[in-house]
Structure formats: C-alpha cells, structure tokens
Amino acid sequence: IIAALPARARARAAGIMAAFSETLRLDLAALGPARSEVIAALAQDPFQPAEAAAALARLREKSMILQATAHQLVTEIARDPEPADRERFAQALYQRAIDGVPLAGLAAPGVLHD
C-alpha cells in the first residue's frame, strides 16, 4: 500500500503506520473472540435469538472500532500527498483489503487468521 505513494511520502507513511500498529493489532485481535461468541450463539441449542443478536452487536462494535482506527490511519497518511498520489493510495488500499478490512494485509501473521 505504501508503495503506491511517491518516494517522498513513503517514509512519513511508514512512520504513521508504525505509530498505529499496536492499536490496529489489538483492534484486529479483538475480532477473534467476538466472532467466536457469534459462532457459539448461533450454534446454541435451543437457539436463543436474543443471545445471538447480542453477540452480533458485540462483533459489530469491535468491527466499528477497527474501522475507526483504520480510517484515522488512512486520513493521516492521505494528509500530505498530491491528489493523484492519494488516488493511487486509495486504489491500492482497497485492492489489498482482506475480509473487507482495509490494511488487513499488513497485519502480523496470526492476527487475522490462525
């Protein structure tokens, strides 16, 4: 993703990504337990719709937290480059999305998928 930026912007973007890396890692890691809760709630017998809805709401909350962090990161990186460079950055960002999560391709091994 950073490679889509001109050389003059790459070092700055790398620094911004480094500053966000721990927060992103924690936000991504929080999705696993929330997904597990949804799986357990959906598999429960007898099915409890209220418990499933609550588990899905918790997963949605964790997903929104991750998205907010990713959007802050993207906004910081996009602050300085020229418009054409921002467009290339945006194209690269969403072509590399995994599981619909921008920047997930940059996650450490095992953070998204075990």
C-alpha positions in Angstrom: 0.0 0.0 0.0 2.8 2.4 0.9 4.5 1.5 -2.4 1.6 3.3 -4.2 2.8 6.6 -2.7 5.7 8.6 -4.2 9.0 8.0 -2.5 8.9 11.4 -0.7 5.7 10.2 1.1 6.7 6.7 1.9 8.9 7.3 5.0 6.2 9.5 6.5 3.5 6.9 5.8 5.7 4.1 7.3 6.1 6.2 10.5 2.4 6.7 10.7 1.7 3.1 10.2 4.2 2.2 12.9 2.5 4.6 15.3 -0.8 2.9 14.7 0.4 -0.7 14.5 -0.2 -1.7 18.1 -3.7 -0.2 18.2 -4.5 -2.0 14.9 -3.1 -5.2 16.2 -5.3 -5.0 19.3 -8.4 -4.0 17.4 -7.9 -6.9 15.0 -7.2 -9.4 17.8 -10.5 -8.3 19.5 -12.4 -9.6 16.5 -11.5 -13.2 17.1 -13.2 -13.6 20.5 -16.2 -11.6 19.2 -16.5 -13.9 16.2 -16.3 -17.0 18.5 -19.1 -15.6 20.6 -21.3 -15.3 17.5 -20.5 -18.8 16.4 -21.3 -20.2 19.8 -24.6 -18.2 20.0 -25.7 -19.3 16.5 -24.9 -22.9 17.3 -26.6 -23.0 20.7 -29.5 -25.5 21.1 -32.1 -24.4 21.6 -31.4 -21.3 19.6 -31.7 -18.1 21.6 -32.3 -15.2 19.2 -31.6 -12.5 21.9 -28.2 -14.1 22.7 -27.3 -14.3 19.0 -28.4 -10.7 18.5 -26.3 -9.6 21.5 -23.2 -11.5 20.2 -23.6 -9.9 16.8 -23.9 -6.5 18.3 -20.7 -7.0 20.2 -19.0 -8.2 17.0 -20.3 -5.1 15.2 -19.0 -2.9 17.9 -15.5 -4.4 17.7 -15.6 -4.1 13.9 -16.6 -0.5 14.1 -13.7 0.2 16.5 -11.3 -1.4 14.0 -12.7 0.6 11.1 -12.4 3.9 13.1 -8.7 3.2 13.8 -8.1 2.2 10.1 -9.9 5.4 8.9 -7.8 7.5 11.3 -4.6 5.9 9.8 -5.8 6.4 6.2 -6.6 10.1 6.9 -3.2 10.7 8.4 -1.4 9.1 5.5 -3.5 10.9 3.0 -3.0 14.3 4.6 0.1 15.4 2.5 0.3 13.6 -0.9 -0.9 15.2 -4.1 -4.4 14.3 -5.3 -3.2 11.8 -7.9 -1.0 10.2 -5.3 -3.9 10.0 -2.9 -6.0 8.3 -5.6 -3.3 5.7 -6.2 -3.0 5.1 -2.5 -6.8 4.7 -2.2 -6.9 2.2 -5.1 -4.0 0.2 -3.5 -5.7 0.3 -0.1 -8.9 -1.3 -1.2 -7.4 -3.7 -3.7 -5.4 -5.2 -0.8 -8.3 -5.5 1.6 -8.7 -8.9 3.3 -12.0 -9.9 4.8 -13.3 -6.4 3.9 -10.8 -4.9 6.4 -8.6 -2.2 4.9 -4.9 -2.7 5.8 -5.5 -6.2 7.0 -2.9 -7.4 4.5 -0.4 -5.7 6.7 -1.4 -7.5 9.9 1.1 -9.7 11.6 0.7 -13.4 10.9 -1.9 -15.0 13.0 -3.6 -11.7 13.9 -6.5 -12.2 11.4 -6.2 -15.8 10.5 -4.7 -18.5 12.7 
